[in-house]
Amino acid sequence: MKNSIKSFTCLIALITIVCAVKISYGQTTTVNVNFNSNGLTAGSLINVPVVFNSNANVGAWQVLIYYNRDVLAYQSVTTNPIWVGGFGVVSNPDYVIPALSPQYPGQKCFKIGFSPGPGVNFACNNLVAFTITFRYNGGNSNLEVLNKNLTAGGTSLYSSYIKNPTVINTGTVWTNGYANGAKVPITSVAAGGLWTSASSWNPPNVPNVNANTEIFIGSTTNPLEIYDNLSLPLNLTVNSGAKLTLDGTKILDVNGKVFTIKTGGSFVNQGTFSGNAIVEFFLPGTGNRDTIWHIYSSPVNNSTVNVFMHFFVYYWDAVNEIYHYLHTNDVMENKRGYVCFNTANISSHPDVTLTFSGALNNGDQTVNLAWPHNPGNSTQNWNLIGNPFPSAVDIDLLTYSGVDPTIYYYVGNGGVFATYNKSTFATTNGGQSKVPSMQGFWVRTNAASPSIIFNSASRVHSSQPFYKQQTERTNYLSLFADANGFSDEAVVAFYNGASGDFEPEFDAVKLAGFYSDVPNFHSFGTDNSKLAVNGISEPEPNQTINIPLSFEIGISTNGIIRAEGMNTFANDVSFQLEDLVTQQIVNLRTNTSYPFTFTQGGNENRFVLHISKSANGIEEKDPTVGTYFWNNSLYINNAPNAEVVICNLLGQELMKHKISNTTSEKISLSGYSTGYYLVKIINDSHISTQKVYVQ
């Protein structure tokens, strides 16, 4: 495509018709017509008359016209009524030029032709043969004529030319308040598409200085994609929620223009970005303490702490395990996470827009981490890093070396932390794999020379500010502690080979929240480690695993324990929640929530989760009755008014006990030797015998 006119013009072609000969592809002539005097604006419709001029009559004719389809959008063709008879006039606005053509093979063009039949011809003395109507989208284009198999009724040379085009509509061009004749802003459509396609834009033209004032990326459903080297013609803004992608082999040159990414906007830069950018992050002044604390990283090189006006800014020294305060002109390191505290009073907390200006972080970004201690202590070796890009990153696609698979990040909601494990996909408090732009997060190292690589492939568009992992799960129990309007989550899951001690590949350490009136809820590993995610091996038949749970809060309040995920386990696995304060035992299979009252200063380690797996082979067993042993006591569930008989494996009776009208019963076995015992449960309609191991 030739673009020989730099002004606001459309290039029109001169059609040459030769009588009684054949003209091959590529024999064209081109003329230029300036439209400034015609009031042509983006969105206007124009009529382009094509004139035949001859000293002899014309028979059959056929013409191909090639043009830039992003600049000119075909609307219709009107033919002279002289062309009657035979097959009439046939046109095709989407004709594909044959592959053997020396010009534009495989490209689409406008094709029109007339075949009146043998011996029929028409006088063509200054005749408007046909008129094409285009919508003008802005920019420059040629109209090139590629003639094919032209014949005429005489032997003399015919000429043709394009008359000055007529502008049909010059009223208000678009509905955004810009009057006729004015240049207008242009916005990519929500469905996205290619930058070079007019259909990707509203108004429907490729952005250019002749038709537009500035560029907005508004593609929210799918990204707008740049698959050619591009030098920005105008200032560009990526709107909130919008997505812009640069292909990995291409260069986007800002060209001295202003390139801005608004809060929530996403730019996936897999190519080369040349120039500076402005990246904004808006923090609402809600008067909510959740907006006071933040953990961020910088998306640009050499940003200073000046960005964080009204904030105290700290970085975590992983070697010495202390926070350091940063001063106004200190430079922020790429890939480091920074803890930011708003200095304003909560009641007068103002709106704040953080503005990062500079060269965007390009290419793969490697962060070298600290490993100050030997592995084994879950409270050590913490590093605070951050997403260095103006788009989300997928943790599953990062390259880890010597780092636990779980990330930890602050999500507000009263100061709780979310977690995500890239090995097991386990999450708490809404964590998932996609970390938003500029989000800081914690990782824990476990070997010498640890590192994480943020590679180009990890950059993704994500419309969620924080996340929920969609992976199908099995053997995965989520327990939520709700109190004082806040919630915290603890997970217990079955993994092959998990021991019950803290193991990085299966477990997540519990990071306590910031505020004393918000619940901190976690389980304990068998090594007494505090865990947000507790991976254990599935219990053996007739085995019970007992997991202590801690509910911590600094006020007196009512609370609820909620359970989700029992349907991900086999039916022979039972879950009993015991409250050591009230002596109540709840079957979580049938009651998924347990309300309780907590008194400030009371027993925080008041809950125990008993997980049992039943087994057959002793005698007929009632699947609704559950028995297990823990802490010198036998627990029996769902057997009201039954009689309990305890025997050794020789059948010798050791104890009888009558259960009152309750769903759960606790019987002390203090003094019993370690080993297996038979527990026979007898009621009016059934006898159930189960084997229990006492230790």
C-alpha positions in Angstrom: 0.0 0.0 0.0 1.4 3.4 -1.1 1.0 6.3 1.3 2.4 9.2 -0.8 0.3 12.0 0.7 1.0 13.1 4.2 -1.9 15.7 4.4 -5.5 14.9 5.1 -6.2 13.3 1.7 -7.5 10.2 -0.1 -5.7 9.1 -3.2 -8.0 8.3 -6.2 -7.0 6.3 -9.2 -7.3 6.8 -13.0 -8.8 3.8 -14.8 -7.4 3.0 -18.2 -9.5 0.9 -20.5 -8.1 -0.5 -23.8 -10.4 -1.8 -26.5 -10.0 -5.3 -28.0 -7.0 -6.1 -25.8 -6.3 -7.9 -22.5 -4.6 -6.0 -19.7 -2.7 -8.0 -17.1 -2.6 -7.3 -13.4 -0.5 -4.4 -12.2 -1.0 -2.0 -15.2 -2.2 0.9 -13.2 -2.1 4.7 -13.1 -2.7 6.7 -9.9 -3.7 10.3 -9.3 -4.1 12.2 -6.0 -7.1 14.3 -5.0 -7.0 16.6 -2.0 -10.1 16.5 0.2 -9.5 19.4 2.5 -11.8 21.7 0.4 -14.5 19.1 0.6 -14.9 19.2 4.4 -14.0 15.5 4.7 -13.9 14.3 8.3 -13.6 10.8 9.8 -17.0 9.2 9.6 -18.1 11.1 6.5 -19.6 9.1 3.5 -18.1 10.0 0.1 -19.2 9.1 -3.4 -16.4 8.3 -5.9 -17.7 8.5 -9.5 -15.7 6.5 -12.1 -16.0 8.0 -15.7 -15.4 6.2 -19.0 -14.5 8.4 -21.9 -14.2 6.9 -25.5 -14.5 7.6 -29.2 -15.9 4.1 -29.7 -18.5 1.9 -28.0 -17.6 -0.4 -25.1 -18.7 -4.0 -24.8 -17.7 -6.2 -21.8 -15.5 -4.7 -19.1 -14.2 -5.8 -15.7 -12.2 -3.8 -13.1 -10.5 -4.6 -9.8 -9.9 -1.7 -7.4 -7.5 -2.1 -4.4 -7.4 0.2 -1.4 -6.6 0.4 2.3 -9.7 -1.1 3.9 -8.9 0.5 7.3 -8.9 4.0 5.8 -11.9 3.4 3.4 -14.8 1.2 4.3 -16.9 0.1 1.3 -20.6 0.9 1.7 -22.3 0.4 -1.7 -22.0 0.8 -5.5 -24.4 2.5 -7.9 -24.2 1.6 -11.6 -25.3 3.6 -14.6 -28.6 2.3 -15.9 -27.1 2.1 -19.4 -25.6 -1.3 -18.5 -28.5 -3.6 -19.3 -28.7 -7.0 -21.0 -26.7 -10.1 -20.7 -25.7 -11.0 -17.2 -25.8 -7.3 -16.1 -23.3 -5.6 -13.7 -21.9 -7.9 -11.0 -19.8 -6.6 -8.0 -18.0 -8.2 -5.1 -16.5 -5.9 -2.4 -14.5 -8.8 -0.9 -12.9 -10.4 -4.0 -9.6 -12.1 -3.2 -6.8 -11.3 -5.7 -5.4 -14.6 -7.2 -2.2 -15.9 -5.7 -0.4 -15.6 -9.0 -1.0 -11.9 -9.2 2.2 -9.8 -9.1 0.5 -7.3 -6.9 -1.3 -7.9 -3.6 -1.8 -11.7 -4.0 -4.3 -13.1 -1.6 -5.5 -9.6 -0.6 -9.1 -8.5 -0.8 -10.3 -5.8 -3.2 -13.4 -4.4 -4.9 -14.4 -6.2 -8.2 -17.0 -5.0 -10.7 -17.8 -6.0 -14.3 -20.4 -6.0 -17.0 -21.1 -8.7 -19.7 -23.9 -7.6 -22.1 -23.7 -10.6 -24.4 -22.2 -11.1 -27.9 -22.4 -8.1 -30.3 -23.8 -5.7 -27.7 -21.9 -2.5 -26.9 -22.5 1.0 -25.6 -21.3 4.6 -26.2 -19.1 5.8 -23.4 -18.5 9.5 -24.1 -17.7 11.1 -20.6 -20.0 8.5 -19.0 -20.2 7.9 -15.3 -19.9 4.1 -15.4 -20.4 3.5 -11.7 -20.1 5.3 -8.3 -18.6 3.7 -5.2 -19.7 4.9 -1.8 -17.1 4.7 1.0 -17.1 5.7 4.7 -13.9 7.7 5.3 -12.2 6.5 8.6 -9.2 8.9 8.5 -5.7 8.5 7.3 -4.3 8.0 3.8 -4.9 5.4 1.0 -4.5 4.9 -2.7 -7.2 3.5 -4.9 -5.3 1.3 -7.4 -7.0 -0.2 -10.4 -6.0 -3.7 -11.4 -7.7 -4.4 -14.8 -8.7 -7.9 -16.0 -9.7 -9.1 -19.4 -11.1 -5.9 -20.7 -12.7 -5.9 -24.1 -14.6 -3.2 -26.2 -16.7 -3.0 -29.2 -14.3 -0.9 -31.3 -10.6 -0.5 -31.9 -9.8 2.9 -30.4 -8.3 3.8 -27.0 -10.7 4.6 -24.2 -9.7 6.7 -21.2 -11.4 7.0 -17.8 -11.0 9.2 -14.8 -12.3 9.8 -11.3 -14.4 12.9 -10.8 -14.0 14.9 -7.6 -15.7 12.9 -4.9 -18.8 14.3 -3.2 -19.1 14.4 0.6 -22.5 13.1 1.5 -22.8 13.8 5.2 -20.9 16.5 7.1 -23.1 16.8 10.2 -22.0 15.7 13.7 -19.5 13.0 13.1 -19.7 10.9 16.3 -21.8 11.0 19.5 -19.1 12.0 21.9 -19.8 15.7 21.7 -17.3 16.7 19.0 -18.8 18.8 16.3 -18.4 18.3 12.5 -14.9 18.8 11.2 -13.2 18.4 14.6 -10.7 15.7 15.4 -12.0 13.3 17.9 -10.6 11.0 20.6 -10.6 7.3 19.6 -11.2 4.3 21.9 -10.6 0.6 21.3 -13.8 -1.5 21.5 -14.5 -3.8 24.4 -14.1 -6.9 22.2 -10.5 -6.0 21.4 -8.7 -7.0 18.2 -5.7 -5.9 16.2 -4.4 -2.4 16.5 -4.3 -2.2 12.6 -7.9 -3.1 12.1 -10.5 -0.3 11.9 -13.1 -2.6 13.4 -11.1 -2.6 16.7 -11.9 1.1 17.2 -14.6 3.6 17.8 -14.8 5.6 15.6 -13.9 2.8 13.2 -10.5 4.0 11.9 -6.9 3.2 12.8 -5.7 6.0 15.1 -3.9 8.8 13.3 -3.1 12.5 13.7 -5.4 13.6 11.0 -8.6 12.2 12.5 -7.9 11.9 16.2 -6.8 13.9 19.3 -5.8 11.1 21.7 -6.0 7.3 22.1 -7.9 5.3 24.8 -7.6 1.6 25.3 -11.1 0.4 26.3 -10.8 -3.3 25.5 -12.1 -5.0 28.6 -13.5 -8.4 27.3 -10.4 -9.2 25.1 -7.1 -7.4 24.8 -6.2 -5.0 22.0 -3.1 -6.5 20.4 -0.1 -4.9 18.8 1.4 -7.4 16.2 3.4 -4.8 14.2 6.2 -2.4 15.2 4.4 0.8 16.3 5.4 4.4 16.9 2.7 6.1 18.8 1.0 8.8 16.8 -0.8 10.3 19.8 -1.0 10.2 23.6 -2.4 6.9 24.8 -4.2 6.0 28.0 -5.0 2.4 29.1 -8.3 2.8 30.9 -9.3 1.0 34.1 -10.1 -2.6 33.4 -8.7 -2.4 29.8 -6.1 -4.7 28.3 -3.3 -4.0 25.9 -0.8 -6.6 24.6 2.5 -6.1 22.8 3.7 -9.1 20.8 7.0 -10.7 21.8 8.8 -9.8 18.6 7.6 -6.2 18.2 8.7 -2.8 19.4 6.3 -0.1 20.8 8.0 3.3 20.6 6.3 5.9 22.7 7.7 8.5 20.2 7.7 11.3 22.8 4.0 10.9 23.5 2.4 10.3 26.9 1.7 6.6 27.7 -0.5 6.3 30.8 -1.9 3.2 32.5 -4.8 3.9 34.8 -5.6 2.0 38.0 -6.8 -1.4 37.0 -5.5 -1.1 33.4 -3.3 -3.9 32.2 -0.4 -3.8 29.7 1.2 -7.1 28.9 4.6 -6.2 27.4 6.1 -9.3 25.8 8.1 -7.3 23.3 10.2 -4.2 23.6 8.8 -1.0 25.1 10.8 2.1 24.1 10.2 5.3 26.1 8.7 6.3 29.4 5.3 5.6 30.9 3.0 6.8 33.7 1.4 4.1 35.9 -1.3 5.2 38.3 -2.8 3.5 41.3 -5.8 5.0 43.0 -6.4 4.5 46.8 -9.9 5.6 48.0 -10.1 7.6 51.2 -12.8 5.5 52.8 -11.9 6.1 56.4 -11.4 2.3 56.6 -8.2 1.1 58.3 -7.8 -1.5 55.5 -6.7 1.3 53.2 -4.0 2.4 55.5 -1.6 -0.6 55.1 -0.4 -1.6 51.6 2.4 -3.7 50.2 3.5 -2.5 46.7 6.4 -2.8 44.2 7.3 -0.4 41.5 6.5 -1.1 37.8 9.1 1.4 36.5 12.9 1.8 36.9 14.4 4.2 39.4 11.1 5.4 41.0 11.6 7.2 44.3 9.7 7.2 47.5 8.3 10.6 46.5 5.5 8.5 44.8 4.1 7.6 48.3 3.0 11.0 49.5 1.3 10.8 52.9 2.9 7.4 53.5 5.6 6.0 55.7 7.5 3.5 53.5 9.6 0.5 54.8 11.5 -2.4 53.3 12.2 -5.7 54.9 15.8 -6.6 55.5 15.7 -10.4 55.1 19.2 -11.0 56.3 18.9 -9.1 59.6 15.1 -9.6 59.8 14.1 -6.0 60.5 12.3 -3.2 58.7 14.1 -0.1 57.5 12.5 3.3 57.0 13.0 4.9 53.6 13.4 8.7 53.1 11.8 10.9 50.4 14.4 10.7 47.7 15.4 7.1 48.2 15.2 5.0 45.0 13.0 2.0 45.1 14.5 -1.3 43.9 12.8 -3.3 41.2 11.1 -6.5 42.3 11.3 -5.5 46.0 8.1 -5.3 48.0 7.5 -2.2 50.2 5.3 -1.9 53.2 3.4 1.5 53.1 1.5 3.1 56.0 -0.7 6.1 55.4 0.1 8.8 57.9 -3.3 10.5 57.7 -5.9 10.0 60.5 -8.3 7.3 59.6 -11.3 9.6 59.9 -9.7 12.1 57.4 -7.9 9.6 55.2 -7.8 11.4 51.8 -8.0 9.9 48.3 -4.6 9.2 47.0 -3.4 8.4 43.4 0.1 7.0 43.3 1.9 8.0 40.1 4.9 6.0 38.9 6.8 7.6 36.1 9.7 6.2 34.1 10.9 3.4 31.9 8.7 0.3 32.3 10.5 -2.9 33.5 11.2 -4.9 30.4 12.2 -8.5 29.8 12.8 -11.2 32.3 13.3 -9.9 35.8 15.4 -12.0 38.2 15.2 -11.4 42.0 18.0 -12.9 44.1 16.7 -13.7 47.6 18.3 -14.1 51.0 18.7 -17.4 52.9 20.0 -16.3 56.3 19.1 -19.5 58.2 19.2 -23.2 57.7 15.9 -24.8 56.6 13.5 -26.3 59.2 12.2 -23.2 61.0 9.0 -22.1 59.5 9.3 -18.6 61.1 12.5 -17.7 59.3 13.9 -17.0 55.8 11.2 -14.6 54.8 11.7 -12.3 51.8 9.3 -9.5 50.7 9.2 -9.1 46.9 6.7 -7.7 44.3 5.3 -8.0 40.8 7.5 -5.6 38.7 5.1 -5.3 35.7 2.1 -3.2 34.8 0.0 -6.4 34.4 -0.7 -9.4 36.5 1.7 -12.3 36.7 0.8 -16.0 37.0 2.8 -17.5 39.9 2.5 -20.9 38.3 4.7 -19.7 35.4 7.5 -18.1 37.5 10.8 -20.0 37.8 11.6 -20.9 41.4 14.9 -22.0 42.9 15.3 -22.6 46.6 11.9 -21.1 47.4 8.8 -22.6 49.1 5.9 -22.9 46.6 3.5 -20.8 48.7 3.2 -17.0 48.4 1.6 -14.8 51.1 0.0 -11.4 50.5 -2.0 -8.8 52.4 -5.6 -8.4 51.2 -7.1 -6.1 53.8 -10.4 -7.5 55.1 -9.3 -6.5 58.6 -5.6 -7.2 58.0 -5.6 -10.9 57.0 -3.2 -12.6 54.6 -4.1 -14.7 51.6 -2.0 -17.7 50.5 -1.5 -19.7 47.3 0.6 -22.8 46.8 1.8 -23.3 43.2 2.5 -27.1 43.8 -0.8 -28.1 45.4 -3.0 -25.1 44.3 -4.2 -24.8 47.9 -5.4 -21.3 48.9 -6.7 -19.4 51.8 -8.7 -16.2 52.1 -9.3 -16.0 48.3 -5.7 -16.5 47.1 -5.0 -17.6 43.6 -2.2 -17.8 41.1 -2.6 -14.4 39.4 -0.9 -11.6 41.4 -2.0 -8.1 40.3 0.2 -5.4 39.0 2.5 -3.8 41.6 1.3 -6.2 44.3 3.9 -7.1 46.9 4.0 -10.5 48.5 6.0 -12.7 50.9 8.0 -15.8 50.0 10.1 -18.1 52.2 13.5 -19.5 51.1 14.7 -23.0 51.8 18.2 -23.4 50.2 21.3 -21.5 49.3 21.3 -19.0 46.4 17.5 -18.8 46.1 15.9 -16.8 43.3 12.7 -16.2 41.4 12.5 -15.2 37.7 9.6 -13.1 36.6 9.7 -14.1 32.9 7.8 -12.7 30.0 5.5 -15.7 29.7 4.2 -15.1 33.3 2.6 -11.8 32.4 -1.1 -12.1 32.0 -4.3 -10.0 31.9 -6.4 -10.4 35.0 -9.5 -8.4 35.7 -9.7 -9.6 39.4 -8.1 -7.3 42.0 -7.8 -10.4 44.2 -8.6 -13.9 43.4 -10.2 -17.2 43.7 -8.5 -20.4 42.4 -10.8 -22.3 40.1 -8.9 -25.6 40.2 -11.1 -28.7 40.9 -10.1 -30.0 44.3 -10.4 -33.4 46.1 -9.9 -34.1 49.8 -9.9 -30.4 50.6 -11.6 -29.0 53.7 -11.9 -25.2 54.3 -12.8 -24.0 57.8 -13.8 -20.4 58.3 -13.9 -18.5 61.6 -16.3 -15.6 61.4 -16.3 -13.0 64.2 -16.8 -9.3 64.7 -17.7 -8.8 61.0 -14.5 -10.4 59.8 -13.4 -13.9 58.6 -10.3 -16.0 58.5 -9.7 -19.4 56.8 -7.8 -22.5 57.7 -7.4 -25.5 55.3 -6.9 -29.2 56.0 -6.2 -31.4 53.0 -5.1 -34.9 52.2 -1.8 -35.3 50.2 0.0 -38.5 49.6 3.2 -38.6 51.6 2.4 -35.7 53.9 3.6 -36.3 57.5 1.6 -33.8 59.6 4.8 -31.8 60.4 5.4 -28.5 58.5 6.4 -29.4 55.0 6.8 -26.6 52.5 5.5 -28.6 49.5 2.2 -29.3 51.3 1.7 -26.6 54.0 1.4 -22.9 54.4 2.6 -21.1 57.5 0.1 -18.9 59.3 0.8 -15.2 59.1 -1.2 -13.4 61.7 -3.2 -10.3 60.8 -2.6 -6.8 62.0 -5.6 -6.1 64.3 -6.5 -7.6 67.6 -10.3 -7.4 67.0 -10.0 -9.6 63.8 -10.0 -13.4 64.2 -6.8 -15.3 63.5 -7.7 -18.9 62.9 -5.2 -21.7 62.2 -4.4 -25.4 62.9 -1.3 -26.9 64.4 1.0 -29.4 62.8 2.3 -32.4 64.7 5.5 -30.4 65.3 3.4 -27.6 66.8 3.8 -25.3 63.8 1.0 -22.8 63.2 -0.5 -23.5 59.8 -2.9 -21.8 57.4 -2.8 -24.9 55.2 -2.3 -28.2 56.9 -1.5 -31.1 54.6 -1.8 -34.6 56.0 -1.9 -38.1 54.7 -5.3 -39.8 54.5 -6.1 -41.7 57.6 -6.0 -45.5 57.5 -9.2 -47.5 58.1 -10.2 -47.2 61.7 -7.7 -44.5 62.2 -8.5 -41.0 63.6 -6.3 -38.0 63.1 -6.8 -35.2 65.6 -5.9 -31.7 64.6 -5.9 -28.9 67.2 -7.3 -25.6 66.0 -6.7 -22.1 67.5 -9.1 -19.2 67.4 -7.4 -16.0 68.5 -9.1 -12.6 69.0 -8.5 -9.8 71.5 -12.2 -9.0 72.3 -15.2 -10.9 73.7 -17.5 -11.8 70.8 -19.8 -14.3 69.2 -18.3 -16.5 66.5 -19.1 -19.2 64.0 -17.0 -22.0 62.6 -18.1 -22.9 59.0 -17.0 -25.9 57.1 -16.9 -26.3 53.3 -15.6 -29.1 51.2 -16.8 -32.3 52.9 -18.2 -33.4 49.5 -14.7 -33.6 48.1 -13.9 -36.5 50.4 -15.1 -40.1 50.2 -18.2 -40.9 52.2 -16.2 -43.1 54.7 -14.3 -40.1 56.0 -16.0 -38.4 59.0 -15.3 -34.9 60.5 -16.1 -34.0 64.1 -15.5 -30.6 65.5 -14.9 -30.6 69.3 -15.2 -27.5 71.5 -13.2 -28.2 74.6 -14.8 -25.3 76.4 -18.4 -26.3 76.0 -17.7 -30.1 75.7 -19.8 -30.1 72.5 -18.9 -32.3 69.5 -20.4 -31.5 66.1 -20.6 -33.8 63.1 -19.6 -31.5 60.3 -21.1 -33.8 57.7 -24.6 -33.0 59.0 -23.9 -29.6 60.6 -21.6 -27.4 58.6 -21.6 -24.5 61.0 -21.0 -24.2 64.8 -21.9 -21.0 66.7 -20.0 -20.2 69.9 -19.2 -17.4 72.3 -15.6 -16.3 73.0 -14.6 -14.5 76.1 -11.6 -12.2 75.9 -8.6 -13.9 77.5 -10.3 -17.3 77.2 -8.9 -20.6 75.9 -7.7 -19.9 72.3 -6.8 -23.5 71.6 -10.4 -24.7 72.3 -11.2 -26.6 69.1 -10.1 -30.0 67.9 -10.9 -31.4 64.4 -11.2 -35.2 64.5 -10.9 -36.9 61.1 -11.7 -40.6 61.0 -11.9 -43.3 58.3 -14.2 -46.2 58.9 -13.4 -49.8 58.1 -15.3 -53.1 57.7 -14.4 -56.6 58.7 -15.0 -56.9 62.4 -18.8 -57.1 62.4 -21.7 -55.3 60.7 -21.1 -51.6 61.2 -23.6 -48.7 61.3 -22.1 -46.1 59.0 -23.9 -43.3 60.8 -22.1 -44.1 64.1 -18.6 -42.7 64.5 -16.0 -43.7 67.1 -12.4 -42.5 67.7 -9.9 -42.1 70.4 -8.0 -38.9 71.3 -6.3 -37.5 74.4 -7.2 -40.5 76.7 -10.9 -40.4 75.7 -13.2 -42.4 73.5 -15.6 -40.4 71.3 -18.9 -41.8 70.1 -21.2 -39.9 67.7 -24.7 -40.4 66.6 -25.6 -43.1 69.0 -28.2 -41.6 71.5 -29.6 -43.9 74.2 -27.2 -46.7 73.2 -25.2 -49.1 75.4 -21.5 -49.2 74.9 -19.4 -52.3 75.6 -15.6 -52.1 75.4 -13.7 -55.4 75.0 -10.1 -56.4 74.3 -9.3 -58.4 71.2 -10.0 -61.7 73.1 -13.6 -60.6 73.6 -13.2 -60.0 77.3 -15.5 -57.3 78.5 -13.7 -54.3 80.1 -16.4 -51.7 80.5 -20.1 -50.9 80.0 -21.4 -47.4 79.5 -24.9 -46.0 78.9 -25.2 -43.1 76.5 -27.8 -40.4 77.4 -30.0 -38.8 74.8 -27.1 -36.9 73.1 -25.5 -37.0 69.6 -21.9 -37.2 71.0 -20.5 -38.9 74.0 -17.0 -38.7 75.5 -15.8 -41.7 77.6 -12.5 -41.6 79.6 -10.1 -44.5 78.9 -7.4 -43.2 81.2 -5.2 -46.1 82.3 -5.9 -48.3 79.3 -2.8 -49.9 77.7 -1.8 -49.0 74.2 -3.4 -51.2 71.6 -6.6 -52.1 69.7 -10.0 -52.5 71.5 -13.4 -53.5 70.3 -16.2 -51.1 70.8 -19.7 -52.6 70.6 -22.6 -50.1 70.4 -26.0 -51.5 71.0 -29.4 -49.8 70.6 -33.0 -50.9 70.0 -32.5 -51.7 66.3 -28.9 -52.3 65.7 -25.5 -53.6 67.0 -22.4 -52.0 65.6 -18.9 -53.2 66.4 -15.8 -51.1 65.6 -12.1 -51.3 66.3 -10.4 -48.4 68.0 -6.7 -47.9 68.6 -5.7 -46.5 72.0 -2.3 -44.8 72.5 
